Amino acid sequence: MENTSQREDRLLRCTLFAFFVSGAASQPLGSFIPILRQTYGLSYELSGVLLACQSVGNLLSVLAAGFLPVYLGRRRSILLTAVWMAAAYLIFASGAGAPALLTAACLMTGVARGGNSNFANTMISTLPGEKAVRGYNLLHGCYAVGALSSPLVLLLFMGRWPSAGWRVMAAGLTLLCVSQLAVYARMPLPPEGGGRSIKTVDRSFLKVRRFWLGAAMLLFYISAEYAVAGWLVTYFQDMGILSAAHSQMMNSLLWLSIFLGRMAGASLTGRVSRSALLLTDGVGFFLSFLVMFFSRTPTVIIAALVCAGFFMATIYPTAFAFGSECVKGNDLGCSVMIFTGSAGGILTPALVGFAAERAGIRAGMGLVAVCTALLLVSIILSVLSARRETQQRKAE
């Protein structure tokens, strides 16, 4: 019979695998869009709608994931939301090109992505102390591995089967998502509350300052990350800083540095305090982005981008661990935190585009600089709050 530590380790391994699958299945949509346009003759407008559907489905699912476990239980809830990823890739693999079906499939990937994200972060929040911090870094590192791997596998399949490689990829992802469902069906889950009414949901975390500071860090971090990832290539090309070919490589380089940073963060957990790690990352990200924003030398810009990705890497998992200490397995609490970050990921890239249309791409990226500054401010406030709490506990 498993002891508590063994059960926690098995829960961690299962959650890491499930989130790797989520990363592998969530990210290829951007690579699929040009293929879908060419295969089915889709317009730019419809292509944009397909991309937006994933974000909408993600946001709706994150909201629902905070309440579904109250009525269905965690296992049924995650199976109900995650199954749509397999269904979506089955549609892609089938070759069905009707706009309504493609729209539904993209919406399904967003629903599954949101459910996976809320569930995985909630499970890690149930782990004790530093194991949770390390778990968050490993969790998002596994997501990054999946996100990095999928485009490379797609390129490999397209080289082997130029006309059908993307459908082979979709079929493979369908099987991978089915294996994820099998893991969800058997993984050990922590105990749940017995209530089956929304009135029984613990909402006391809403009154805790630390929770909202953690949510603020997520808001500004996701705002900056999504805006950088979405507009980096356009910024470098339109400003004439890098060639089109080199600009296209920058997103891959960013994700690689984020992955390496998350692995480094996982190894540092327990040896470096959370406050010191957050402050170092916040200052490092802010300064690296400013260097990238103001420089015109390609070598300096690339070095700054690598540094920015490395410092970005542990902000999300550490900030989530900071705020989630107030919820400890509360599905609604984790849902609210993820929703706050997701809202920034939808709004900020759009605001960057709005500003760029009227005042140029440099003005748009200037909004990202503001987000990095606000992120640093929220980190400083969070660290000061944590220190006050520690001093109060010592005084008592």
C-alpha positions, 0 to 999 in steps of 0.5 A, a space after each residue: 500500500 502506498 504511503 503519502 509521499 509515494 502517492 504524491 510522487 505518483 500524482 506528480 508524475 501523472 500530472 506532468 505527463 498529462 500536461 506534456 500532452 496538453 502542450 503537445 496538442 495545444 500548440 500545433 494549431 498555429 502551425 495547422 492554420 496555414 495548411 488548413 488555409 491551403 487545403 480548404 481555401 479558407 479566408 484570412 478572416 476565418 483563419 483568425 476566427 479559428 485561432 480566436 476560438 481556441 482562446 475563447 474555449 480556453 477561457 470558458 473552460 477555465 471558468 467552468 473548471 472552477 465549478 464542475 468538480 463541485 457537482 461531478 467530482 474532479 475525475 469526471 470533470 477532467 475527463 469531461 473537458 479533456 476528451 474534446 482534445 482527442 475529438 478535435 484532432 479526430 476531426 482534423 485527421 478525418 480530413 473534414 474541411 467544413 468551416 463549422 466542423 473546423 470551428 468546432 474543433 478549434 473550440 474543442 482544443 481550447 476547452 480541453 486546454 483550459 480544463 487541463 491547465 486548471 486541473 494540473 495546477 490544482 493538483 500541484 497546489 495540493 503538494 506540500 511546500 517546496 515540492 509544490 514549487 518544484 512541481 510547478 516548474 517541472 509542470 510548465 517545463 513539461 508543457 514547454 517540451 510538448 509545445 517545442 516538440 509538436 512543430 518539429 514532429 509536424 515538419 518531419 511528417 510534412 517532409 515525409 508525406 507532403 500532402 498528408 503529413 499534417 493528418 498523420 500528425 493529427 492522428 498521432 495527437 489523437 492517440 496521445 490524447 487518448 493515452 492522457 485520458 487513460 492516465 486521468 482515469 487511473 491517477 491517484 487524486 487527493 481527497 475532495 470535499 463532500 459538498 455538491 452545491 455551489 454554496 459549499 465552495 470555499 471562497 475565503 481566498 477572495 479576502 486574502 491579499 496574497 491571493 490577489 497579489 499572485 493573481 496580479 503577477 499572473 495577469 501581467 506576466 501572461 500579458 507580456 508573454 502572449 504579447 511577446 510571443 504573438 508580436 515578436 516576429 512582426 516587430 523584428 521584421 517591420 522595424 528592419 532589425 532582423 531578416 524574415 528568416 531570422 525573425 521566424 526563428 526567434 519564437 523557437 529560441 524564446 521557448 527553448 530559453 524558457 524551457 531551460 530556465 524552468 529546468 534550472 528553476 526546478 533544480 534551484 527550488 529549496 536552495 534559493 528562497 521564493 522571494 529571491 527567485 521572484 525578484 531576480 526574475 522580475 528585474 532580469 525580465 524587465 531589464 532584458 526586455 528594455 535592452 531588446 526594445 531599445 537596441 538595434 544590434 542583432 547580436 545584442 537583441 538575440 542575447 537579450 531575448 535569450 536572457 528574457 526567456 530565461 528570466 521569464 521561465 520561473 515567474 509563472 510557476 513561482 507566482 502561481 505557487 505564491 498565490 495558490 498557498 491560499 487555495 490549496 486544492 480549491 478548484 475555484 481558487 485555481 480557476 480564478 487565478 488562471 482566468 485572471 492570467 488568461 484574460 491578460 493573454 487575450 486582451 494585451 495582444 489585441 491592445 498591442 495590435 490596436 496601438 500598432 495600427 495607429 502609432 506603429 509597431 514600436 508603440 505597440 511593443 511599448 505597451 509590453 514594456 509597461 506590462 513588464 514594469 507592472 509585473 515587477 511592481 507586483 512582484 515587489 509588493 508580493 515579496 514585501 507582503 510575504 516578509 510582513 507575514 513572516 515577521 508577524 508569525 515570528 512576533 506571535 
